[in-house]
């Protein structure tokens, strides 16, 4: 993990299922940090706040619900927010609150999938957030077993909700998602080892003993995105990590991550991240400045 990012020791003890904080505040002053626990963070009335999740940087609206995975760096910064009455509810729970054996049961498959996606950070849709808001507020008043049941119910409803959006790139957090397919796992292993070189659909298809067209369809059906988009996301994730962790120039980062054209790298990076590689590095370093 990046040496300049604060590792937070949360107040959640091994004896508790989860911990919940509900507060009204006027600004965000906690630095960029990470922790083992998963975190469900609800923010209301904070339009213009800057959100950093992994290698994602964005500006939030007046209503926000995000699930942050284990050890994923994150921070919310006041930025352009003018509100002095920001409502925040933060729920932190152990990454083994539901162990792997339990999560592999059919009825929990959606929650398992959501927890895997949370390794990149999940932003829930406005419609979902509006539906869940009253239940999160009510959860602050519940205790004991009732509170645990309600949290599980909320997590289930979030896991089957529509239009959830993942925020960071997988390779940034060094988390390997499981697609329950040896061929897909083998393809990702090869891509992760060779992303800095030329990698073609044809050579990866051969590696897993499939025809190019069949593998292309199979890959998209299993992962939800095309092979080319997946390789691009993986390269940009590694590039983001190098921009933060090293003093390599933008050109060096580009070439070390498999981009042989600097202007193409800049264009693709800006399209995916909403800022240039230089702006990304400056933004991230600004977030760290409090404690470097």
Buried (B, 14 or more C-beta within 10 A) or exposed (E): EEEBBBEBEBEBEEEEBBBBEBEEBEBBEEBBBBBBBBBBBBBBBBBBBBBBBBBBBBEBEBBBBBBBBBBBBBBBBBBEBEBEEBBBBBBBBBBEBBEEEEBEEEEBEBBBBBBBBBBBBBBBBBEBBEBBBEBBBEBEEBEEEEBBEBBBEBBBBBBEBEEBEBBBBBBBBEBBBEBEBEBBBBBBEBBBEBBEEEBEBEEBBEBBEBEBEEBBEBBBEBBEEBBEEBBBBBBBBBBBBBBBEEEBEBEEBBBBBBBEEBEEBBEBBBEBBEBBBEBBBEBBBEBBEEEE
